[in-house]
């Protein structure tokens, strides 16, 4: 009994150690991304130019480019701009469909999935642009013309930028990197243990439901939290779900932005339509890719 207990403890320690090593590999990559994003988010002139582009003919394309950046701050900013009437409905949907939150860094830093990342990015980009332009054809709302930065009364944003300390600049990227590192570490550890003890059962269940995986992961993607994209990516890297299911989940995923969107109580009906559209978009793409892959394999 003592020997069995020692073996279990040793195995759990190995799982934790492997998860820690895999998670640490992602840290430099994550930090570099979040430092760049912090610089861009703090630039008011860049925000105004972006809003101007998001009001123009290239709006869905610009939204997709920004949405692909793996950071929930951009999708939150987009949701806030939509609530302030700076974006059309197709543009915000294009933003959400293109967004993958924290999933892309996880897929990029995993040797088993790094080769499929470009397929995810290209498919989501094309899909998001198409949906954005089509839906914008039906949105005739007049948009606000110019973006105004909201600052403290009597305080100029330029002055705020001048007095910004080095710690003030790096604090958020460091904290965000730490948070995502913890997410990745926990997910890696949990899935490492689950796959060891229940791997055969889980794989057998997911293989039996086939294309129905996409309906489940699309629903998981709607959870307004960074952990949902991490969970979906972890399930894929762990071999629990197939490519079509991860595609469905990442199309419907927009991080915490949906929670920001639903803070606006005046447009609940429109927000529910957006929610339904991105769920159906994710599930439909997942199911379609499942059968396309099956046809080619056959």
C-alpha positions as CSV (number, residue, x, y, z in Angstrom):
1,X,0.0,0.0,0.0
2,X,2.8,2.4,0.9
3,X,4.6,1.6,-2.3
4,X,1.4,2.3,-4.3
5,X,0.9,5.6,-2.5
6,X,4.5,6.6,-3.3
7,X,4.0,5.8,-7.0
8,X,0.8,7.9,-7.1
9,X,2.6,10.8,-5.4
10,X,5.5,10.5,-7.8
11,X,3.2,10.4,-10.8
12,X,1.3,13.5,-9.7
13,X,4.5,15.3,-9.1
14,X,5.7,14.4,-12.6
15,X,2.4,15.7,-14.0
16,X,2.7,19.0,-12.1
17,X,6.4,19.4,-13.1
18,X,5.7,18.7,-16.8
19,X,2.8,21.2,-16.7
20,X,5.0,23.8,-15.0
21,X,7.7,23.5,-17.6
22,X,5.2,23.6,-20.5
23,X,3.5,26.7,-19.0
24,X,6.8,28.5,-18.4
25,X,7.8,28.2,-22.0
26,X,4.8,30.4,-22.9
27,X,5.7,33.2,-20.5
28,X,8.2,35.2,-22.6
29,X,5.9,35.0,-25.6
30,X,2.9,36.2,-23.6
31,X,4.8,39.0,-21.9
32,X,6.1,40.4,-25.3
33,X,2.5,40.4,-26.7
34,X,1.0,42.1,-23.7
35,X,3.7,44.8,-23.5
36,X,3.0,45.6,-27.2
37,X,-0.8,45.6,-26.5
38,X,-0.3,47.9,-23.5
39,X,1.5,50.4,-25.7
40,X,-1.2,50.3,-28.3
41,X,-4.1,50.6,-25.8
42,X,-2.5,53.6,-24.2
43,X,-2.2,55.5,-27.4
44,X,-5.3,57.8,-27.8
45,X,-4.3,58.9,-31.4
46,X,-4.2,55.2,-32.4
47,X,-7.6,54.6,-30.9
48,X,-9.2,57.6,-32.8
49,X,-7.7,56.3,-36.1
50,X,-9.0,52.8,-35.3
51,X,-12.5,54.1,-34.6
52,X,-12.4,56.1,-37.9
53,X,-11.5,52.9,-39.7
54,X,-14.2,50.9,-37.9
55,X,-16.7,53.4,-39.2
56,X,-15.6,53.0,-42.8
57,X,-16.0,50.5,-45.6
58,X,-13.1,48.3,-44.4
59,X,-14.6,48.1,-40.9
60,X,-15.1,44.2,-40.7
61,X,-11.6,43.7,-42.1
62,X,-10.0,46.1,-39.5
63,X,-12.1,44.5,-36.7
64,X,-10.8,41.0,-37.7
65,X,-7.2,42.2,-37.7
66,X,-7.6,43.7,-34.2
67,X,-9.7,40.7,-33.0
68,X,-6.9,38.2,-33.9
69,X,-4.6,39.8,-31.4
70,X,-4.7,37.3,-28.4
71,X,-5.8,39.6,-25.6
72,X,-9.2,40.1,-24.1
73,X,-8.6,43.9,-23.7
74,X,-9.2,44.5,-27.4
75,X,-12.5,42.6,-27.4
76,X,-13.6,44.5,-24.3
77,X,-12.7,47.8,-26.0
78,X,-14.7,46.7,-29.1
79,X,-17.7,45.9,-26.9
80,X,-17.5,49.2,-25.2
81,X,-17.3,51.1,-28.5
82,X,-20.3,49.2,-29.8
83,X,-22.3,50.1,-26.7
84,X,-21.4,53.8,-27.4
85,X,-22.6,53.4,-31.0
86,X,-19.2,53.6,-32.7
87,X,-19.5,50.2,-34.4
88,X,-22.1,48.5,-36.6
89,X,-23.5,45.1,-35.6
90,X,-21.6,43.2,-38.3
91,X,-18.4,44.8,-37.2
92,X,-18.7,43.7,-33.6
93,X,-19.7,40.2,-34.7
94,X,-16.6,40.1,-37.0
95,X,-14.5,41.2,-34.0
96,X,-15.9,38.5,-31.8
97,X,-15.6,35.7,-34.4
98,X,-12.0,36.6,-35.2
99,X,-11.1,36.8,-31.5
100,X,-9.5,33.8,-29.8
101,X,-8.6,35.4,-26.5
102,X,-5.8,33.4,-24.9
103,X,-6.1,30.2,-27.0
104,X,-3.6,31.2,-29.8
105,X,-0.6,31.5,-27.5
106,X,-1.4,28.1,-26.0
107,X,-1.7,26.5,-29.4
108,X,1.4,28.2,-30.6
109,X,3.5,27.1,-27.7
110,X,2.4,23.4,-27.9
111,X,4.5,21.3,-30.4
112,X,1.5,19.1,-31.2
113,X,-0.8,22.0,-32.3
114,X,1.5,24.7,-33.5
115,X,1.1,23.4,-37.1
116,X,-2.7,23.9,-37.1
117,X,-2.7,27.5,-35.7
118,X,-2.4,29.1,-39.1
119,X,-5.4,27.1,-40.3
120,X,-7.5,28.4,-37.3
121,X,-6.4,32.0,-38.0
122,X,-7.1,31.9,-41.7
123,X,-10.5,30.2,-41.4
124,X,-11.6,32.5,-38.6
125,X,-10.4,35.6,-40.5
126,X,-12.2,34.7,-43.7
127,X,-15.4,33.7,-41.8
128,X,-15.4,36.8,-39.7
129,X,-14.9,39.2,-42.6
130,X,-17.7,37.4,-44.6
131,X,-20.2,37.6,-41.6
132,X,-19.3,41.2,-40.8
133,X,-20.0,42.5,-44.3
134,X,-23.2,40.5,-44.8
135,X,-24.6,41.5,-41.4
136,X,-23.6,45.2,-41.9
137,X,-25.8,45.3,-45.0
138,X,-28.8,45.0,-42.7
139,X,-27.6,47.5,-40.1
140,X,-28.7,51.0,-41.1
141,X,-28.0,52.7,-37.7
142,X,-26.2,56.1,-37.9
143,X,-22.9,55.9,-36.0
144,X,-21.2,58.4,-33.8
145,X,-18.8,60.4,-35.9
146,X,-15.7,60.9,-33.7
147,X,-14.2,59.0,-30.7
148,X,-13.8,61.0,-27.5
149,X,-11.5,59.7,-24.8
150,X,-13.1,59.7,-21.3
151,X,-10.6,61.0,-18.7
152,X,-10.8,62.4,-15.2
153,X,-12.3,65.9,-15.1
154,X,-9.7,68.6,-15.8
155,X,-7.1,66.0,-16.7
156,X,-5.6,65.9,-20.1
157,X,-4.8,62.4,-21.5
158,X,-1.5,63.8,-22.9
159,X,-0.5,64.8,-19.4
160,X,-1.4,61.4,-18.0
161,X,0.8,59.7,-20.6
162,X,3.7,62.1,-19.7
163,X,3.5,61.2,-16.0
164,X,3.2,57.5,-16.7
165,X,5.9,55.6,-14.9
166,X,7.8,52.5,-16.1
167,X,6.0,50.4,-13.5
168,X,2.7,51.9,-14.5
169,X,3.4,50.7,-18.1
170,X,4.6,47.2,-17.3
171,X,2.3,46.4,-14.3
172,X,-0.7,45.3,-16.3
173,X,1.2,43.2,-18.8
174,X,3.1,41.5,-16.0
175,X,-0.1,40.8,-14.0
176,X,-1.9,39.6,-17.1
177,X,1.0,37.3,-18.0
178,X,0.9,35.9,-14.5
179,X,-2.8,35.3,-14.6
180,X,-2.7,33.5,-18.0
181,X,0.4,31.5,-16.8
182,X,-1.7,30.3,-13.8
183,X,-4.6,29.5,-16.1
184,X,-2.3,27.5,-18.5
185,X,-0.6,25.7,-15.6
186,X,-3.9,24.8,-13.9
187,X,-5.4,23.6,-17.2
188,X,-2.3,21.6,-18.1
189,X,-2.2,20.0,-14.7
190,X,-5.9,19.1,-14.6
191,X,-5.9,17.7,-18.1
192,X,-2.7,15.8,-17.4
193,X,-4.4,14.1,-14.5
194,X,-7.7,13.6,-16.3
195,X,-6.1,12.1,-19.3
196,X,-4.1,9.7,-17.2
197,X,-7.0,8.4,-15.1
198,X,-10.0,8.9,-17.5
199,X,-8.3,9.4,-20.9
200,X,-9.7,6.3,-22.5
201,X,-13.2,7.1,-21.3
202,X,-13.2,10.7,-22.3
203,X,-11.8,10.0,-25.7
204,X,-14.3,7.2,-26.3
205,X,-17.2,9.5,-25.3
206,X,-16.0,12.4,-27.5
207,X,-15.4,10.1,-30.5
208,X,-18.9,8.7,-30.1
209,X,-20.7,12.1,-30.3
210,X,-18.7,13.1,-33.4
211,X,-19.9,16.4,-34.9
212,X,-21.9,17.1,-31.7
213,X,-18.7,18.1,-30.0
214,X,-19.1,21.4,-31.9
215,X,-22.4,22.2,-30.2
216,X,-20.8,21.7,-26.8
217,X,-17.5,23.7,-27.4
218,X,-19.5,26.5,-29.1
219,X,-21.5,26.8,-25.8
220,X,-18.3,26.7,-23.7
221,X,-16.9,29.5,-25.9
222,X,-19.7,31.8,-24.9
223,X,-18.6,31.7,-21.2
224,X,-17.4,35.3,-20.6
225,X,-14.1,34.5,-19.1
226,X,-10.5,34.0,-20.3
227,X,-10.6,30.5,-18.9
228,X,-13.1,29.3,-21.5
229,X,-10.6,29.8,-24.4
230,X,-7.9,28.2,-22.3
231,X,-10.1,25.3,-21.6
232,X,-11.0,24.8,-25.2
233,X,-7.4,25.0,-26.3
234,X,-6.4,22.6,-23.5
235,X,-9.0,20.1,-24.6
236,X,-7.6,20.2,-28.1
237,X,-3.9,19.9,-27.1
238,X,-4.9,17.1,-24.8
239,X,-6.6,15.2,-27.7
240,X,-10.0,15.3,-26.0
241,X,-11.7,17.1,-28.9
242,X,-11.0,17.3,-32.6
243,X,-10.1,20.2,-34.8
244,X,-13.7,21.0,-35.9
245,X,-14.7,21.3,-32.2
246,X,-11.9,23.6,-31.3
247,X,-12.7,25.7,-34.3
248,X,-16.4,25.9,-33.2
249,X,-15.4,26.9,-29.7
250,X,-12.9,29.6,-30.7
251,X,-15.3,31.2,-33.2
252,X,-18.0,31.7,-30.5
253,X,-15.4,32.8,-27.9
254,X,-14.8,36.5,-27.2
255,X,-13.6,36.4,-23.6
256,X,-15.1,38.8,-21.1
257,X,-16.4,41.1,-23.9
258,X,-19.9,39.6,-23.8
259,X,-20.3,40.5,-20.2
260,X,-19.4,44.1,-21.1
261,X,-21.9,44.0,-24.0
262,X,-24.7,42.9,-21.7
263,X,-24.0,45.7,-19.2
264,X,-26.0,47.8,-21.6
265,X,-29.5,47.1,-20.5
266,X,-31.1,49.3,-23.2
267,X,-30.3,46.9,-26.0
268,X,-30.9,43.5,-24.5
269,X,-32.8,42.2,-27.5
270,X,-30.0,43.2,-29.9
271,X,-27.4,41.7,-27.6
272,X,-29.3,38.4,-27.5
273,X,-29.3,38.3,-31.2
274,X,-25.5,38.8,-31.3
275,X,-25.1,36.0,-28.8
276,X,-27.3,33.7,-30.9
277,X,-25.5,34.6,-34.1
278,X,-22.0,33.9,-32.7
279,X,-23.1,30.6,-31.2
280,X,-24.8,29.4,-34.4
281,X,-21.8,30.7,-36.4
282,X,-19.4,28.6,-34.2
283,X,-21.5,25.5,-34.2
284,X,-22.3,25.6,-37.9
285,X,-18.6,26.1,-38.9
286,X,-17.6,23.3,-36.6
287,X,-20.1,20.8,-38.0
288,X,-19.3,21.9,-41.6
289,X,-15.5,21.4,-41.0
290,X,-16.2,18.0,-39.4
291,X,-18.0,16.7,-42.5
292,X,-15.6,18.3,-44.9
293,X,-12.7,16.6,-43.1
294,X,-14.6,13.3,-43.0
295,X,-15.2,13.5,-46.8
296,X,-11.5,14.1,-47.6
297,X,-10.3,11.4,-45.2
298,X,-12.8,8.9,-46.7
